[in-house]
Amino acid sequence: MATKSATNVDQQVGARIRARRQALQISQMALGDSLGVTFQQVQKYEKGTNRVSSSRLAQSPDRNS
């Protein structure tokens, strides 16, 4: 079985997550807590190692923006 690698889209989505998180000045741990995942999972999302589902993207700790 072939191993899956991060696609360009996964990396772009991860970069946008990281940029938004940094703009909001929240840590990976705080974002993970608000989404119900570990900070390691947030790191994987930001790196593009793990894909982020559309339902996960719809969950936002910043509901007022």
C-alpha positions in Angstrom: 0.0 0.0 0.0 1.4 3.4 -1.0 1.8 6.0 1.7 -0.2 9.2 1.4 1.6 12.5 1.4 0.3 16.0 2.0 -1.0 17.5 -1.2 -0.6 21.1 -2.2 -4.2 21.9 -1.2 -3.7 20.3 2.3 -0.6 22.5 2.8 -2.4 25.6 1.6 -5.3 25.0 4.0 -2.9 24.3 6.8 -1.0 27.6 6.1 -4.3 29.5 6.2 -5.3 27.9 9.5 -1.9 28.8 11.0 -2.1 32.4 9.7 -5.6 32.9 11.1 -4.6 31.3 14.4 -1.6 33.6 14.7 -3.7 36.7 13.7 -6.1 35.8 16.5 -3.1 35.4 18.8 -4.1 32.0 20.1 -1.9 29.0 20.8 -2.2 25.7 19.1 -3.2 24.3 22.5 -6.1 26.9 22.8 -7.3 26.1 19.3 -7.1 22.4 19.9 -9.1 22.7 23.1 -11.8 24.8 21.4 -12.1 22.2 18.6 -11.8 19.1 20.9 -8.5 17.9 19.4 -4.9 17.9 20.7 -2.4 20.5 19.9 -0.4 17.8 18.1 -3.4 17.4 15.8 -3.5 21.1 15.2 0.2 20.9 14.3 -0.6 18.2 11.8 -3.4 20.2 10.3 -1.1 23.3 9.9 1.6 21.2 8.4 -0.7 19.6 5.9 0.2 16.1 7.3 -3.5 15.4 8.2 -6.4 16.6 6.1 -9.0 18.8 7.8 -12.6 17.8 7.1 -15.1 20.5 6.0 -17.1 20.0 9.1 -14.0 20.6 11.2 -13.3 23.8 9.2 -16.8 25.0 9.9 -16.1 24.8 13.7 -14.6 28.0 14.7 -13.4 29.3 18.0 -13.9 32.8 16.6 -17.7 32.8 16.1 -18.0 36.6 16.1 -16.0 37.3 12.9 
